[in-house]
C-alpha cells in the first residue's frame, strides 16, 4: 500500500471534520518514514513510559515539528492538533509551534490553553504569547505576562515597547525603553517611530540627537515626521546632514516640497536626484495634481519611463477633482493596470461630482456594475463610495441591492461600511430602515450616533433625535463632539424647540468641553430667527467670539425675510455680497424680501445687479426613482415622455384638492401680474410634476420619494398635503434643507417650515424666466389675459436675460436694449433664437408685434 493511501486510512476521521480545503502538500502531513505504529498510537493514548518515548530520534521529532508548522501556515489548526496529539514525544519546539500557529490564526484562546498546559515554558513560549496579545491589542494581558516572565531578553522588551508604541501609549513605551538593560537598533527605531507617528516631533528630535550612529531608515523616519508636520526647513536641514541617502530619502524630500506647493524646489531636487524611480516621478505628478496644475502633471505623467497603478490613479484623481470627467474616463479606459483603487477613485470622483442632473452619481453606479463584471474584488471602500452615490441621488432601490451584497460579503455589521449604509437610508428618506441598520452596527462610533441624530433631525423627528442623543451619553457612554451638537441644535431648530436648543447651546462647553464654532452659532441664529426673536439673534451674532461667515449672515437674512424686516435684511445681504459676490441664492432672497414689501423698483435693480455681476440663478428641479431609473423634472417641464398624462392627472388632482379646501398661495408669486396668472405659475412646479408621476407609476402600498435641489415652496407643501390625503399614499419629499413626510393630509414638520424660510434659494423657481417657454400654451387664442402675461414677461428687461444668454453677440453689450433691437441683433449675427420661444410666440399669434425682419427670418 502506498504512503498516501496509508495516510488517508489513518486520518480519514480527522480530515472529515475539517472545514477548509484539503492539505495542498499531502507529503508534509507526516514526516516520511515516521508513521506511528499501532503500538506507538496506543502508547500515545495510554502515556507509554518515558524510556520508550525517548528512543525516538531527534531528527524524527524535527520532521513532526515541521509538519505541524506547515499545517498551521495553511490554516489547518485541527489537523496540526491531531499531529501534535499523536506525537510519541514532544519537545519545547513542538509546543511553541502549536502556540505560534494558534496566534497566527487568531485563535488566542487555544494558544493560551496550550501555553498553560505546557510542562516547561521557555523564553520563546513567553515571547510568542506576549507578541500574540500585543497583536490582538490586549495590552493589559500582555503586560501581565511580561511582568510574570522569569527572565526577559531584548525580544521580550521590544515586543512590549512595540505594543505600547503602535497603540499610541508613547509614555509607557518610553518607560519600557528606559528600563531595558540592553537596547538594539529595533528598540531605538521603535521609540523614534512612536514619537513620529504620534506627532511628538520635538521628543523625536531629542531622542535622535542623543545617539550618533543612526541607520538611514531612522534618518528617513524623522525627516518624514518633519514633512508630515509641514516643517520643510527642518526636514531639509536633516536631509543635508545625512551621511548616506537612499531613494526613500530623495523621494521623501521631493514629495514634501511637491505636496506643500513648493514645486520649483521639488523640481530642482528631482533634477539632482541620482535615482529616479517610479515613486519619484509619481511624487511630482501628485504634487502638481494637488496644486491644481493638471497640465504640468500630465506632462510629467506622459514622460514617465515607467508607470504603476499609483501614477495612473494620481492623474485620474486630479482630473476628477477638477471636474474634468471626460479626461478622467479617457485615462481610466487606457489604464493597463487597473486595481481596486483605480475603480474606487473613479467611483468616488463621480459620486462627488454633483447633483442628479449632472449624471455623475448615476455614472458611479454604472461603474460599479462594470467593476463587478470585470471580476474586480469589491472592498469596503468600494461599497462606501457607491452607497454615497445612491444617497446623493436618493436611489433607494439600488441602495437596497447594495445592502444585500454587503450582507453576502459580511461587511454590513462593520462600523466603516455600516455608517455609509446608515447615511444612505437617511438621505433616501427611509428613516425606519436607517434605524434598523443603526441597531445592527456591532460597534458604533461617534459617527454612527451623529448620523442617526442628524438623520432624525432632517426628517423632522426631533423627539427621536434627542432620545438617541441621550442614549449616546448614558447607555453607550460616548462623549458628544462638535458635530453631535450641530445635529442636536438642528433638531431643535426644525421643530421650534427654542428653550431646549438654547439650553444645549449654552451648556455644551461645561458639560462636554465643546467650544461653539460658526456652525453652532448659525444653528442658534436660525433657531431664534425662525421663532421671531430677531433682536436676540442679531445680538448673539454681535457677541460671537469670531467674525460671522456668510452662512451665519444668511441665517439672519432668512429670518428677516420671514418676518419682513427689510432694514436688517438689507444689512445682512450687503455683507454677504462682499463675502460671496456670486451667491445667487442671496440675491434672490433679498429680491423676495423687496417684493414682499411691494418695493418693485428695488426688485428690478436687484435683478439688473445680478446680471451685471454675472450671477446666474440655480434652476430648480426634482427627481423620483422608478424601477431603478431616475426621472427628473423642471418647472413647467414638457420634455418627459409621459408629460401629457402627468398634466392631465394634475388637473384632476387640482379639482379634487379645491373640493377639499385647497387655495393656491398666490402671495408667493412675487410678480406684478393678476391673480389668475399667479395661480397658473404655481401650478406646475417641479415637485408637483414628480409627485404626480410617482403616483401614476409606483404601485400602491409603496412610499413615493421625491427629491428636490432647492427648498419646497409653501404652496407645493400645502398641495402635497392635500394630495397625500386624496390618494391615500405616503409621500416623502427631500428638499435642500430637510425631509417632509406627508401622510393623510399631515406633514411631519407640523407646518413649521411654512412659518420659517431660512434657505437662500426660496422660490427660486418663480424667478427662473428661462423656462417661461416651457409653460403650456393656451388652447384658445381668445385667452387674451394669458397672452398678455406671456408677452409682458418677454418684454420685461429681466426676462430678456434668457435671450441674452443664448446670443453671444449680445453678451458684450452692457446697456439694456429693448426686445426688438435684441431680435435685430439675432438676425444680423445669424444666431439661433431660442426655438421654444419662437414656437410659443407663433402659437400665440403675436407675430404682428415682432419686427418685420424677424418675421421674415421665421417664415424662411
N, C-alpha and C positions, 0 to 999 in steps of 0.2 A: 504494500500500500504506500502511495507517495506521501510526502510530508504534508502537502496541502490537505489531502483527504483526512489524514490523522488529526490535523489541527481542527478541521471542521467537526469531526466526530467528537473531539474533546470539548469544544467550546460552543456547540450548537445552542445549548440552553442560554448561555450568556449573550450570544450575538442576537438572539431573537428579541431580547429586551432593549436593544439599542435603538434609539430614535433617529440617529444620524445615519449618514451613508456608510457603507462598508469600508473597512480599512483599505486605503489605496495600496499600500505595500504589504501584502499579506506575509511576506517573508520576515518582517520585523515583529510579527505578533509574538513569536517565541524565539529565543536565541537558537541558532542551528545546533543540533546535537544535544540540546539540553531539555528536551521534552521530559517532564517528570513522569516517572514510572508509577505504577499503581501503588507501590509501597511508599513513594515519596508523597503522593497525594494523601494517602492515609495518614502519613506522619504529619503532614501539614495541618490536618484537622484534629489530630489527637496529640499534638505537641510532641513530636518524636524527640528523643533525647538529644541533648546539645552535642554529644560526641558525633552522632550521625550527621547532623546539620553542618558541623564544622568540616566534614570531609569534602564538602562541595568546594571546588577550587574557586579562587577569587575571580579568575577570568570569566567563569560562567556567571557569577553574580554581576559582573560588569555588563555582560550582554543582557541580562534581565533588566538592569537599570536603564540601559539604552532603549530597550523595548518599551519600558514604562514611559520614558521621556517622549518617545515618538508617538505613542498613543495620546499623551497629553497635548502635544503640539497639534495633533489632528482633532482635538476636542473630544476624544473618546475617553472621557473620565471613567465611565463604568467599566470599560474594557481594561483600562490601566489598573483599576482597583482589583479586578479579578486576577490579573497577573501578580499584583502585589500580594494578594492573599494566598496564592498558590506557590509563592517562592519558598524553597526549602530553607533558605537563610537570607536574612535582610541585614544590610549594612546601613550606616547612617546616611549614605548617599541615596539608598532606596527610599528611606523616609523623606529626605529632603526633596527627592524627585516628585514624590506624591504631593507634598506640601506646596512646592513651587508650581506644579501643574494645576492644582486647585486654585491657587491665587491667580495664575494666568488666565484661567477660565472663569474668573469672578465667582468662584464657589468658596467664599471666605468662611462660611460656617463649617464646611467639610475640612478646609485647611486647618482651622482652629481645633477641630475634633482630632485630626491626625496629629497635630502638634502636641496636644495634651496626652495622647496615647503613647507618644514616642518614649521608649525606655530611657534613652540617653540623648539629650539635645546637645548639639554642638553650636559653634558660633554661626555657621551658615543657616541653621534652623531658625535661630533668633532673628538674624538679618532678613531672611525671606519673609517671616511673619511681619516684621516691622514695615518692610517695604510694601507688603500687601495692604496693610491697614492705611499706610500713607497714600497709596494709590487709590484706595477707596474713600479717602478724605475723612477717615476715622482717626483723627489725630490724638484724641483722648486715650483710646486703647493702645495706639502705637506708643505714646509716651509712657503709659503704664508698663508695657512690656520692656521698653527701653530702660526704665529705672530698675526693673527686676533682673536685668541681664547680669550674670555673674562676672562676665568680662566683656569688654567692648573693643572693637577695632575701628579703624578710620572709616570703614564702610558703614558701621553702625551709626557713627556720629554724622556722616554725610547724609544718610537716609533720613535721619531726624531733622537735620538742617534743611534738606530739600523739601520735606513735608511742610515745615513752617513757612518757608520762602514761597512755595508755589501757592499756598493758600492765603497769602497776604499778611502772615504774622511775622513781620520783619524783626520786631524787637525780640521775640522769642528765638528767632533764627540767630540773631546776634548773640544772645545769651549762650546758645549751644556752641556757637563758633568760639566764643571767648573761653569756654570750659574745655575745649578739645585739647587733649595732651599732644596730639600730632595732627598737623594740617597738611593737606596736599593741594595740588592745583584745583582739584574739584571743589574743595572746601572754599578756597578764596574766590573762585569764579562763581560758585553758588551764591555766596553772600553778595558779591558785586551785582550779579544779575537780579537778586531780590531787591536791592536798593533801586536799581534802574527801572525794573518793571513796576514798582510801586511809586515811582515818581520822586524818590528821595535822592535827587541828583547830588546835593551837597554831601550827604553821607557817603554816596558812592565815590565822590571825588576825594574825600578824606581817606577812605579805605584804599583807593588807588595810589595815592601819594605815599601811603605808609609802606609800600612794598616796591622795590626797584625792578624786579625781574618778572614782568608780566608777559604772558603769551599774547600773540597777535589777536586771538579771539577775545581777550579781555579788553584790549585797546578798542576793538570794534564795538564791543558791548557798551562801553562808556560813551564812545562817540555817537552811537545810535541813540543813547539816552539824551544827549545834548540836542541832537537833531529833533527828537520827538518833542522836546520842550521848546523848540524853535530858538535855541541858543547856538546859532550858527557860528558866532565868533569863537566861543569856547570849543565847539566841535572842530573848527578849522585849526585852532592852536594845537589841539590834541593830534589832529591829522598830521600837522607839520612836524610834531615831535616824534612820531612813530619811527622806531628804528627799522622796522620791516613792514611793508604794506602788501596786502594781498588784494585780489579782485573785490572782495567784500568791502575793504577799506575804501577803495575808489568809488564803488557803487553807492555806498552809504553817504559819502560826502556829496557826490553828484546828485543823488536823489534828494538829499536835504536841501540843496540850493534850488533844484527844479521845483520841488513841491512848495517852497516858500516864495516863489516868484522871482528869485534871483537867477534868471535864466542865462544872462550873459556870463556870470561866474560859473554856472553849471556847464555852459558850452566850452569855456576855457579849460576847465578840468577835464571835460570829455576829450578835448583835443590833446591834452597832456597825458592822459591815461595810457600806460603801457599795455593794458589788457582791456579790449573792448569786446565783451561777450554779449549775449542776448539780453542779459539783465541791465547792462549799461545802456544799451540802446533803448530798452523799454523804459528805463528811468527818465530819459529825455522825452520820449513820446508822452509818458504820463504827466510830466511836468508841464509841457506845452498844453496838453489837454486840460489839466486842472486850472490853468490860467486863461482858458478860452481861446487859445491861439491854435485853432484847428489846422490852418494852412501850414504852419511851421511843423506841427505834429505830424501831419500827413507826409510832409517832405522827409522827415526822419524815418517815418514808417516805411515809405517806399524805398529808401536807401539801405534799409537793414539787410545785411547779408544773410541773416537767419532770423526767422520769426517763430515765436512759440505762441501758445494759446493766450498767455498773459498779454503779449503785444497786441494781438488781434482784439482781445476783449477791451483793452485800454482805448484803442482807437474807436471801436464801436461805441463804447460808453461816452466818449467825447461827442460824437455826433448826436447821440440820444440826448445828452444834457443840453445841447444847443437846439433841440427840436428838429434836427435835420434827419428825419426818419428815413427818407429815401436813401440817403447815403449810408446810413447805418445798415439798412436792409441789404443794400448792394454789397457792402463789405462782408456782411454776415453770410450771404449766399456764396461769396467767393472764398470763404474761410475753409482751408483744407483740414483743420484740426479742431473741429468743434468739440466742446466738452459741456458738462452740465453748467459750468459758469457762463459759457457763451450764451446758452439758451436763457439762463436766468437773467443775464444782462439785457438781452433783447426784450424779454417779457416784462422786466421791471421798467425799462425805458418806455415801453408802450403803455404800461399801467399808469405811469406818472405823466403821460403825455397830454392829458387834458380831459375835457368833458365828453359826453356821449357823442356829440355831433362830430367831433374830430375823428371818430372811428378808431382811435388808438387803443382804447380798452378792449374793444372787440377784436382788434388785431392781436392783442396779448392772448386772448382766448384761442384764437386760431393758431398762434404759435405753439401754445401748449398742446393742442391736438397734434400738430405737426411733430412736436418733440416726442410725443408718445409713439407715433408711427415710425419715427426714426430709430426707435429702440433705446433711447437715452434713459438712463436711470433717473427717476424723479427723487429729489431730496426735499428736505423741509423748506429750504429757501424757495424751491420751485413752487410748491403748494402755497406758500405765503404770498409770493408775487401774484399768482393767478387769483387767489382769493381777494387781494386788494383790487384787482381789475373788476371782478364781479361786484365788489362793494361800490366801486366808482360809478358803474352804470346800473347798479341795482339789478344785476342779472341773477335773481334768486334761484331759478331752476338750474342754471349752470353751477351756482354755488352749492346746491344740494348734491349734484352729481359729484362734485369735488369732495364733498363731505364723505360720500360713500367710498370714494377711492382712498381717502385718508384713513378710514376705518380699516380697510383691507391692508393698507401699508403699515398700520399700527402706530400712526402718528397723532391720532386725534386727541389723546389724553395729555400729550406733552404741552408744556406751557407756551413754547415758541409758536407752534402751529395752532394750538388751541386759542391763543389770543387773536390770531388772524381770522380764525373761523368765527369767533365771537363777534369781532368787529364787522365781519361780512353780514351776519344775520342782523345786527343792529342797524347797519346802514341800508339794508334791503327791506326794512320795515317789519321784520319778523322777530319781534322782541321776545315772544314766548320761547321760540326755539333758541334764541340767543341765551336766555337764562338756563335752558337745559344744557347747552354747551358749557356755560359757566360752571354749573354744578358738576359736570363730568371732568373738568380740569383737575387732575390729581394734586398738583402743587401750584396753587395760584400765587402769582407775584403781584406787585403793586399795579402793574399794567393791566392785569386781569380785572382787578377791582375797579380801577379807574375807567376801563372800557365799559363795564357794566353800569357804573354810576352815570357816566355821560350818556350811555345809550338810553337809559330810563329818562334822563333829563330831556334829551332831544325828542323823545316820544311823548313828553308831557306828563309822565308818571312820576311826579316829584316825590310822592309819598314812598313809592318803591325805591327811588334813588336814595333817599335819606335813610331808608331802612337798611339798604346794602351798605351805606356809609357807616352806620352804627355797628353792623356785623363785622365790617372790616376792622374796626378798632377793638371790639370786645372779643368776639369768637375767634377771629383769625389772628389777632394781635399784631397786625401790620400797621405801621405808622404811616399816616397820610402824607403825601408830598404836595408840592405846589399845584400839580396837575389835578390831583384829587379835589382840592378846594375850588379850582375853576369849575369842575363838574358840579360840585355841591352848590356853588353860587348860581350857576346856570339853571340848576333845578329850581332854585328859589325864584329866579327871575322869570322863568317860563310860566309860573303859576301865581306870581304876585305875592310870594311869602316874604314881605319886606322885613318884618321884625326878625324872623328866623334867619334870613340872609345877613342882616346887619349883625346879629349875634355871632354868627360863624365868622364874618369878616374881621370883627374886632377881637375875637378870641383865638384865632388860629396861630398867632405868634406865641402867645402864652401857652396854649395847650399843645401845640405841635412843633413849635420852633420855626414856623414858616413866615418869612417876611413877604408882605404883599408886593407883587410886581404889577406891571401895567395891565396884565390880563385880569387880575383880581379887581383892580380899580375900575376897569372898563365894565366888568360884570356888575359891580355895585352902582356905578353911574347909570347903567342901563336899568337896573332894578328900581332905583329911586326915580329915574325919569319916567319909566312906564307908569309908575304909581302917581305921577303928577307932582312929585316933590322936586321941582326944577331947581329951586334955590339950594336945597340940600345937596343935590347932585353937583351944581356949579361950585359950591363951597368945598365939597370933597375934592373936586378937581384942583382947586386953587391950593389946597393943603397937601397935595401929593408931594412926596419927597424927591420926585424927579419930574422932568418935563413930560406933559401928556403927549402921546403919539396920535397919529391920525385916527386910529381905531377908537381911542378914548373920546376925541372930539366928535367923531362920527356918532357915538352913542348919545352925546349931548345934542347934536343936531337932530338925531332921530326923535329924541324926547321933545325938542322944540317943535318939530313937525307935528307930533301927536297932539300937543296942547296949544298949537297956534302961536307960539312965542317967536314972532318974526325977528325981533331985535337980537335975541340970544342966538337964534338960528343963523342969522347973517354973520354974527361974530365967529361962531364955530366954523361956518363954511369957509370964510376967508382964510382962516388959519389952516384949514385942511387943504385949500387950493395952493397955499405956499408949500406945504409938505408934499402933497401928491397932486401936482397940477393936471395930471391926466386921469384922475379918478372920476370916470364918467358918472358913477352912481351918486356922488356927492353933488354934482351939478344938477342932476335930475331931482334929487331930494330937495334942494333949495328951490328949484323951479316949482315943485309941487307945493312948497310952503308959500311961495308968492301967489300961485294960482288959487290956493285955498283961501287966501286973503283978498282975492279979487284984484291983485296987482298985475294985470296982464301986460302992462308995459315992461315991467321988470322980468316977466317970463320971457318976452321976446328978446330982451337984452341978454338974458342968461343963455338962451339958445344960440344967439349970434356969438357969444363969448366961447361957447363950446366949439362952434365951427372954426372960429379964428384960432383957437388953441390947438385945433386938430384932434379934439376929443370926440370919440365915436361911442355911441350908446351900445351896450351889450344887448343883442336881441334875446328876447325871452323864448324859451322852448320847453316842451315837456315830452316825456317819453314813457312808454309802457312796454313790458316784456310779454310777448305772447308766443308760446311754443318755441322758446329759445331764440326768438328774434326780437330785436329792438325796433319799435315803431316810434318815430319822432314827429312832433307836430309843432308848428309855429302858429301865431295868432292869425286867424282867417285862412289857414292852410287849405289849399285845394289840390295839393300835389299827391296826396295819398290815394291809392287805387280805390279805396272804399269811401272816399270823401262824400259822394252823393248819399250813401246810406247813413253816414255819420251825421251830416247836416239835417237830413230828414228826421233822424232819431232825436236830435237836439231840439228841433221844432216841436216834436211831440212831447218831449220832456218839459219844455218851457210852458206849454199849455197846462200840463198836469201840475207843474210847480206853482203856477199862478193860482190854480184852484186851491192849492194848499196854503196860499197866503204869501207866496214869494213876490217880492218887489225889487226890481233892479236898483242897485245902489248908484244911481246916475251922478251923485255928487262926487264920485271918484273919478269921473271923466273931466279932467281939468282943461277943457277946451270951450271956447265960446261958441257952442253950437246948441241946437234945440234939443229938448228932452228926448224926442223920438230918435234922433241920431245918436245921442249918448247911449241910449238903450241898445242900439244896434252895434255900437263899438264894443260894448261889454259882452256881446252875445257869443262870440266865437274865440274866446281866449284859449290858449294852447292847452291848459289843464282841463278845460271842459271837453275839448275835442278828444284828448287822451282818455278821459274817464268814459266818454260815450263809446269810444272804440273798445275799451276794455269790457264794458258791459255787454257789447254785441258779440265779443269773441271769446271771452273767458267763461268757462262753464259755471253754472250756478253752484253755490256752496264754497267757491274759492274766493279769497280776497282779491280785490283789484288794487294793484300797487302802481301808483303813478309818481314819477319824479319830475321835478322842475328845477331849472338852474337859478331862478330868481324867487323872490317871495310870492306866495299866493296872494292875490288881491282879495279884498274883503267881500266883493260881490261873488267871486268864484267860491269863496269859503262858504257863504250863505247858500249859494246854489247847490253845491255838492252835499251840504247837509240835507237839503230837501230831496236830492236825487237818491241819497242812501236810504231814505225812508220810503220813497216811492217804489224803488226796485228791490228793496229788502236785501241789499248787499253791503258787506263791509268794504269800505273804500279807504285805502291808506295812501296819503299824499305826503311826499317828502319835498319840502322846498329848501331854499338855501339856508334856512335857519333852524327848522325843526320838522317833526313829523306831526301829521294830523290823522287821527283815526276816526273816520265818520261811520256811524252805525245808528240806524233808527232815528235819524234826524238830529243826532247829538255828536259833537266833536270832543275829542279827548282834551283839547286845550281849554274847554269851558268858555270858548269865545274870547279868551283873554287876548289872543293875538289881534282881534279886531279892534281892541282898545289900545294896542301898542304896536307901533311900526318903527322899529329901530333900523331895519335894513336900508342901506343906501340905494337899493335898487327897486324900491316900491313903485309899483305902477309903471315900470319902465316900458312895458309892452304898449301902453297907450301912446307913448311918445315915439315909438318906432315907426316913423312915417314911411319908411321904405317899403313897408308891407301893405300900404294902402291899396296897391294894385291887386292884391290878393283878395280884397273884400268881395263877397258875392255881388255880382252886378244886378241891379233891379230888373225884375222881369218885365215891368211895364214902363214905357218911356214917359208916360204921363205922371210918373212919380217925380214931380219937379223938385220937391224939397230935397230928396236924396241926391238928385243930380247936382243941385246947387252945392250941397255939402262936399261932394267929391271934388267938384271944380274949385271950390273955395280952398280946400286943403291943398290942391295942386298949385294954386296961385299964391298960397301963403309962403313967405320967404323961407321959413324953416323947412317946410315940406319939400322945397326945391333942393334940399341937401341931397336927397336920393338921386336927383338928376345930376347934380354937380359931381357926385362920386362916380357916376358912370361915364362922364365926359372928361377925358384927360386935358383937353384944351381949356376947359373952364377952370381947372384946378389952379391955374396961375393967376386968375382974376381975383383981386382982393375985394373989390366993391360989389355990393349986391346989385343984380340987374333983374329985370322982370322976366317972366317966363317966355314971352315972345322972343326977346333978344337971346335967351338961352337956346331956344329952339333954332334960331337962325345960326348960332354957332355950331350946333349939331350938323346942320345941313352943309355949312361951308367946310367944316372939318371932315365931313363924310364919316362921322362917327355914328355908332349904332345907338339910337334912342331906346330906352327900356321898352321891350316889346309888350310887356304886360300892361304898361301904362297906355301905350298906343292902342292896344286892343280894347282896353276899358273905355278910353275916350271915344273911340269909334262906335262902340256899342251904346254909349250914352248919347250918340248923335250930337256931339259937341264940336264937330269939325268947323262949324261956322265961326267959332271963337278962335281958331288957330290961324296963324299966318298962312298966306297962300302958298309960299314955297314949301312949307312943311306938309300941307295937304297934298301938294303935287308929289312930294317925295314918298308919302304913304301910298298914294294911288299907283305910283310907278313900281 
